[in-house]
Amino acid sequence: MTTVIMRTTARIVVPIVLVVAFSLFLQGHNLPGGGFIGGVLTVAAFALVYVAYNLDYLESGVLGREVEREASIGQHRSVAAYRRLFMLGLVVILLSAFAGVVFGQPVLSQSFVHLHLPLFGDIELASALVFDIGIFCVVVGGLLTVFSVVSAE
């Protein structure tokens, strides 16, 4: 059982950690950061929620699902969703890594395009962002699967 202080701290800190994770994720194709560090910080936020509450709170309170009392942790809906996220990340990584080959470029080649958006001005969209999305999904899916299974023991 956790304390009120822990739960209150989690409610304040988790949104801040998620904003920092998103910021680090977006700067990854130009500066150090990206999918890996963004994913690790996202998992840290989820870990804080798990410590302050529990896996059942994520199912019922956050995702709005009915909690399955009889299911083992391997069949828990959240764990299954984390595994699917991991697999999706692997597919995105492989597709983005070999996308250049389709256009006659080497594996893991990168391209970019400049867009002008009315409110944001000039924005550079790099193909490395797709690779970072895959890395993010693999890190979040894999670490949350491991963390959920271990925390259930």
C-alpha positions as CSV (number, residue, x, y, z in Angstrom):
1,M,0.0,0.0,0.0
2,T,1.4,3.4,-0.9
3,T,0.9,6.7,0.9
4,V,-1.1,9.7,-0.1
5,I,2.2,11.6,-0.6
6,M,3.4,9.0,-3.1
7,R,0.2,9.2,-5.1
8,T,0.1,13.0,-5.1
9,T,3.7,13.1,-6.1
10,A,3.0,10.7,-9.0
11,R,0.1,12.8,-10.2
12,I,2.3,15.9,-10.3
13,V,5.6,14.3,-11.7
14,V,4.2,11.9,-14.3
15,P,2.9,14.6,-16.7
16,I,6.1,16.5,-16.4
17,V,8.2,13.4,-17.2
18,L,6.0,12.6,-20.2
19,V,6.4,16.2,-21.6
20,V,10.2,16.0,-21.2
21,A,10.2,12.5,-22.8
22,F,8.2,13.9,-25.8
23,S,10.6,16.8,-26.1
24,L,13.7,14.6,-26.1
25,F,12.0,12.3,-28.6
26,L,11.3,15.1,-31.0
27,Q,14.9,16.6,-30.9
28,G,16.4,13.1,-31.6
29,H,17.0,13.4,-35.3
30,N,18.9,16.7,-34.9
31,L,20.5,16.4,-31.4
32,P,21.3,13.6,-28.9
33,G,18.1,12.0,-27.8
34,G,15.3,10.4,-29.7
35,G,13.4,7.2,-29.5
36,F,15.6,5.5,-26.9
37,I,15.8,8.2,-24.2
38,G,12.2,9.2,-24.9
39,G,11.1,5.6,-24.4
40,V,13.1,5.2,-21.2
41,L,11.6,8.3,-19.7
42,T,8.1,7.2,-20.7
43,V,8.7,3.8,-19.0
44,A,10.0,5.7,-15.9
45,A,6.6,7.6,-15.8
46,F,4.7,4.3,-16.1
47,A,6.9,2.8,-13.4
48,L,6.0,5.6,-11.1
49,V,2.3,5.0,-11.8
50,Y,2.8,1.3,-11.1
51,V,4.6,2.0,-7.8
52,A,2.1,4.6,-6.6
53,Y,-1.0,2.6,-7.7
54,N,-0.7,-0.8,-9.4
55,L,-1.3,-2.6,-12.7
56,D,-5.0,-2.9,-12.1
57,Y,-5.3,0.8,-11.7
58,L,-3.8,1.3,-15.2
59,E,-6.4,-1.1,-16.6
60,S,-9.5,0.3,-14.9
61,G,-8.6,3.9,-14.1
62,V,-6.6,4.9,-17.1
63,L,-7.6,2.6,-19.9
64,G,-11.2,2.1,-18.7
65,R,-11.2,-1.7,-19.0
66,E,-12.6,-4.2,-16.7
67,V,-9.9,-5.9,-14.5
68,E,-9.5,-9.6,-15.0
69,R,-8.9,-11.2,-11.5
70,E,-8.4,-14.7,-12.7
71,A,-5.9,-14.0,-15.5
72,S,-2.2,-14.5,-14.9
73,I,0.1,-11.6,-15.6
74,G,1.2,-13.2,-18.9
75,Q,-2.4,-12.9,-20.2
76,H,-3.1,-9.5,-18.7
77,R,-4.4,-7.1,-21.3
78,S,-1.8,-4.4,-20.6
79,V,1.0,-6.9,-21.1
80,A,-0.5,-8.1,-24.3
81,A,-0.7,-4.5,-25.5
82,Y,2.9,-3.9,-24.5
83,R,3.9,-6.9,-26.5
84,R,2.0,-5.7,-29.6
85,L,3.7,-2.3,-29.2
86,F,7.1,-4.0,-29.1
87,M,6.3,-6.0,-32.3
88,L,4.9,-2.8,-34.0
89,G,8.2,-1.1,-33.2
90,L,10.3,-3.8,-34.7
91,V,8.2,-3.7,-37.9
92,V,8.6,0.1,-38.1
93,I,12.3,-0.1,-37.6
94,L,12.8,-2.7,-40.3
95,L,10.6,-0.8,-42.8
96,S,12.3,2.5,-42.1
97,A,15.8,0.9,-42.3
98,F,15.2,-0.7,-45.6
99,A,13.0,2.0,-47.2
100,G,16.1,3.6,-48.8
101,V,16.9,0.4,-50.6
102,V,13.6,0.7,-52.5
103,F,14.8,4.1,-53.8
104,G,18.3,2.9,-54.7
105,Q,19.9,4.2,-51.5
106,P,21.9,2.3,-48.9
107,V,20.3,0.7,-45.9
108,L,19.5,3.3,-43.1
109,S,19.9,6.2,-45.4
110,Q,18.2,9.4,-44.4
111,S,16.3,12.0,-46.2
112,F,14.5,15.2,-45.2
113,V,12.0,17.7,-46.4
114,H,11.3,21.3,-45.4
115,L,7.6,22.2,-44.9
116,H,6.1,25.6,-44.2
117,L,3.2,25.4,-41.8
118,P,1.2,28.6,-41.1
119,L,1.5,28.6,-37.3
120,F,4.9,27.0,-36.9
121,G,6.9,28.4,-39.9
122,D,9.5,26.2,-41.6
123,I,9.8,22.7,-40.2
124,E,12.3,20.0,-41.2
125,L,10.8,16.5,-41.4
126,A,13.5,13.8,-41.4
127,S,13.0,10.2,-42.2
128,A,15.0,9.4,-39.0
129,L,11.9,10.4,-37.1
130,V,10.2,7.2,-38.4
131,F,13.1,5.1,-37.2
132,D,12.9,6.9,-33.8
133,I,9.2,6.1,-33.6
134,G,10.1,2.4,-34.0
135,I,12.9,2.6,-31.4
136,F,10.5,4.3,-29.0
137,C,7.8,1.6,-29.5
138,V,10.4,-1.2,-29.0
139,V,11.8,0.4,-25.8
140,V,8.4,1.2,-24.3
141,G,6.8,-2.1,-25.2
142,G,9.8,-4.2,-24.1
143,L,10.6,-2.5,-20.9
144,L,6.9,-2.2,-19.8
145,T,6.4,-5.9,-20.6
146,V,9.4,-6.8,-18.4
147,F,8.4,-4.4,-15.7
148,S,4.8,-5.7,-15.6
149,V,5.8,-9.3,-15.4
150,V,8.5,-8.7,-12.7
151,S,6.3,-6.5,-10.6
152,A,3.5,-9.1,-10.6
153,E,5.8,-11.6,-9.0
